[in-house]
Amino acid sequence: MTFDKILDDKRLWAVKYDGEKANCFDQLFSTWYDMNWLRSFFQENLADLSSYFHITDVYEAVMETIDEAKRLECDDGYNSGCESGPSVQTSRKQPILGDDAW
């Protein structure tokens, strides 16, 4: 196991497990940008989604998750937005659209 520096000021690090290509931080953002994974997740957890967040539209939940992931990448408290790109570096660059995307 190693630790990858995420922010230059050394306040955020991510674990990278032996044998894995990406650290946990990159894996998390990759998941948050994978529309097929999100759709499956929200379909399987629709009861929780509707009772806690009052969202019954899976597509809406997917798009909100992607939007929130973008905001997290762009506004980490050390950067004033995304004028120069995300302030943290992830291996993902845009949402993943599968063959069966909406």
Stockholm file with secondary structure:
# STOCKHOLM 1.0

chainA/1-102         MTFDKILDDKRLWAVKYDGEKANCFDQLFSTWYDMNWLRSFFQENLADLSSYFHITDVYEAVMETIDEAKRLECDDGYNSGCESGPSVQTSRKQPILGDDAW
#=GR chainA/1-102 SS CEEEECSTTSCCEEEECTTCSSCHHHHHHHHHTBHHHHHHHHHHTHHHHHHHHCCCCHHHHHHHHHHHHHHHHHCSSSSSSSTTSCSSCCSCCSCBCCTTCC
#=GC SS_cons         CEEEECSTTSCCEEEECTTCSSCHHHHHHHHHTBHHHHHHHHHHTHHHHHHHHCCCCHHHHHHHHHHHHHHHHHCSSSSSSSTTSCSSCCSCCSCBCCTTCC
//
